[in-house]
Amino acid sequence: MECKVWNLEALVSIDQRGQIILPKELREKAELKAGDKLAILSACDENQKICCLIFIKAEVIEKIAVERLTPILKSIFQR
């Protein structure tokens, strides 16, 4: 899965409890529903401060991990 276009989808606020709400339109577009898991990846600047957060569906991360690790594990255990 390759993302070819980056879009600004929404601007959200963090409430007093540190939570954010993803707008309904964005949840629908991303096919997110209650109970779905999101992995959060971060990128740091040169001072090691987090400057970017990326949300990815957990099932996508799992698929990528399986695709990348399976050949490595096969080669290790076939020796």
Backbone torsions as a table, in degrees:
resi	resn	phi	psi	omega
1	MET	NA	123.4	-178.4
2	GLU	-125.9	131.0	178.2
3	CYS	-90.0	121.9	-177.1
4	LYS	-99.7	-19.3	-177.4
5	VAL	-134.3	134.4	175.3
6	TRP	-103.7	132.4	179.9
7	ASN	-125.8	146.3	168.1
8	LEU	-82.4	109.1	-174.1
9	GLU	-89.1	-35.4	-176.0
10	ALA	-167.1	156.6	168.6
11	LEU	-112.7	126.8	-178.1
12	VAL	-124.4	159.4	177.8
13	SER	-110.7	155.3	173.9
14	ILE	-97.9	127.7	-178.4
15	ASP	-83.2	-177.7	-176.2
16	GLN	-64.3	-22.7	177.6
17	ARG	-90.0	2.3	179.7
18	GLY	83.0	16.1	-177.8
19	GLN	-102.4	154.8	173.8
20	ILE	-122.4	155.5	175.2
21	ILE	-116.0	125.6	174.8
22	LEU	-83.1	127.8	-179.5
23	PRO	-57.2	147.6	-177.6
24	LYS	-54.1	-44.3	-178.5
25	GLU	-60.3	-38.7	179.6
26	LEU	-70.2	-42.8	177.4
27	ARG	-60.0	-42.3	179.7
28	GLU	-65.5	-44.8	-179.4
29	LYS	-61.9	-37.0	-179.7
30	ALA	-88.4	0.5	-178.9
31	GLU	55.5	44.3	177.0
32	LEU	-96.4	141.7	177.1
33	LYS	-137.4	166.7	-179.5
34	ALA	-53.7	134.0	179.3
35	GLY	93.9	-14.5	177.5
36	ASP	-64.0	148.7	179.0
37	LYS	-104.2	139.4	175.9
38	LEU	-121.1	134.4	171.2
39	ALA	-89.3	142.0	179.5
40	ILE	-115.9	117.6	176.1
41	LEU	-101.6	149.9	179.5
42	SER	-128.5	156.4	173.7
43	ALA	-126.0	141.7	-178.0
44	CYS	-112.4	150.8	174.9
45	ASP	-84.1	-173.7	-176.9
46	GLU	-64.9	-17.5	177.6
47	ASN	-96.3	11.9	-179.5
48	GLN	63.9	23.6	173.5
49	LYS	-93.4	137.1	179.5
50	ILE	-66.6	126.4	179.7
51	CYS	-114.2	-19.4	-177.8
52	CYS	-140.7	141.4	172.7
53	LEU	-122.7	134.5	179.6
54	ILE	-123.2	127.5	179.1
55	PHE	-99.6	128.3	179.1
56	ILE	-132.2	137.2	176.9
57	LYS	-57.2	134.7	-177.9
58	ALA	-57.6	-35.8	-179.4
59	GLU	-64.9	-30.0	177.8
60	VAL	-71.1	-43.3	177.4
61	ILE	-61.7	-42.2	179.3
62	GLU	-61.0	-44.6	180.0
63	LYS	-62.1	-44.2	179.3
64	ILE	-62.2	-44.4	-179.8
65	ALA	-60.8	-45.2	-179.8
66	VAL	-62.8	-45.3	-179.0
67	GLU	-62.1	-39.7	-176.6
68	ARG	-80.8	-37.6	-174.8
69	LEU	-83.8	-28.9	-176.5
70	THR	-56.5	-49.7	179.4
71	PRO	-62.2	-36.1	179.8
72	ILE	-65.9	-47.8	-179.7
73	LEU	-64.2	-39.3	177.8
74	LYS	-60.6	-43.8	-178.5
75	SER	-66.9	-33.4	178.7
76	ILE	-68.8	-46.2	-173.6
77	PHE	-85.2	-6.9	177.2
78	GLN	-90.0	-0.5	-179.5
79	ARG	-79.7	NA	NA
